[in-house]
Amino acid sequence: MQQPSNSNEQALAAALERTRAPLDAARTLPSAVFTDPRWLALEGAELFARRWIAVGREEDLPDAGSFLTQTIGSERVLVVRDHDRALHAFYNVCRHRGARLVEEECGRLRGAIACPYHAWTYALDGSFRRAPSSHPQHGDARSLALAKLSHGMREGFVFVNLDPQAQALDDLFGALPDFARYRLPELRRACRLDYEIGANWKIVCENYSECYHCPGVHPQLNRIADLASGGFEESASFNGGPMRLRPGFETMSMSGRAIGARLCPDSGADASLAHYYLVYPNLMLGIHPDYLVTHVVWPIAVDRSRIKCEIFFAPEAFDAPAFDPGEVREFWDLTNRQDWALCERVQRGAASRGYLPGPYHPSERCVHAFDRWYAGWLLPFVAG
């Protein structure tokens, strides 16, 4: 993609270099990355289109014909399970005249992928099946198959990558901590919360990455978690770490009591830890003693984002007669809404002429890690 022109690119490059400095000397990201639509367009074409993006969970595709769609940058991708239970990911575009094949977010196809425009039909593996009034100039059926995308599954998540030269998905997860003891692929969704907010997607990621704000903003969280106990891990693919629960509390819920079966029955030290990770660019994992909460943020506009929050429990939790995830749902809906109000305040402030990048607090190591990663990605487009 051609590099956007900007009369202030030199100043922007200098600001990004300051973000990449060590924590005690670094400054936060410049306002342009939150307010200039040119950088959002670049992110869609060169960041989201070249990273492994979590588009759903394997449980979203239980049967042959099950599908999900997701917008990544300017593309709407389609993931389908075939009759052999294999998954396939495609550009969601008919090979005839380019009509969008499937508009719905998820559902089940009736045995084939059919274009609603001229009724061209494709098998669930994307191969061309037939077209009305077929003509020899349609050519070899193999040349008319749907355009495929790289995809894979890890920890129960379905990932897609639009880059034909994408690094292996194993490379991404090889850098992450070992989650095996939490049985993440087995977990089942108990509830989902959807939000649309007036803030850039990176502000949401930054907010997730620190609890400097928690004592004054999240009293329900502050009474349960020891905010000074947070750890720190990072690689080129993620940052995050554990946070310890205060004595007498079992999990993050309105009461602080565990709702479901423990993810690690013999968890030892894990029994009092919650682990928070931001997997770049937009997947946030919160692994608690008895559930997983995820947040995925999707850009809509430079100052607008859509966030999907989902809560998952162990399969055996659903079998308990008294199982009710309501306390956890209420806890995260309250926490989320408190956070989104702050994110919108930051967005409004970032658009002000009075905005200047500021210093990081020592506890904002994860925010700095995310900002440093983003600045390192953007800088070649600005300075090159």
Protein Blocks (a to p, Z undefined) as FASTA:
>chain_A
ZZdddfklmmmmmmmmmmmpcfklmccddfklmmmmklmmmmmmmmmmmcccdfbdfklm
mbghiacdddehjbccdddddfkopacddddbdfklopafblbfbdcdehiacdfklopa
cdfkopafbdehiafklopfklmgccddddddeehiacddfbfkbccfklmmmmpccfkl
nommmpccfbdcdddddddfklmmmmmmpcklmmmmmmmlmmmpcfklpccdddfkbgcd
dddddehiabdcfkopafbdcfblblojmmmcccdddddfkbccdddfkbccddddddfb
fkbccddddddddfklmmpmklcfklmmmmmmmmmmmmmmmmmmmmmmmmpmkbccdddd
fklmmmmmmmmmmmmmmmmmmmZZ
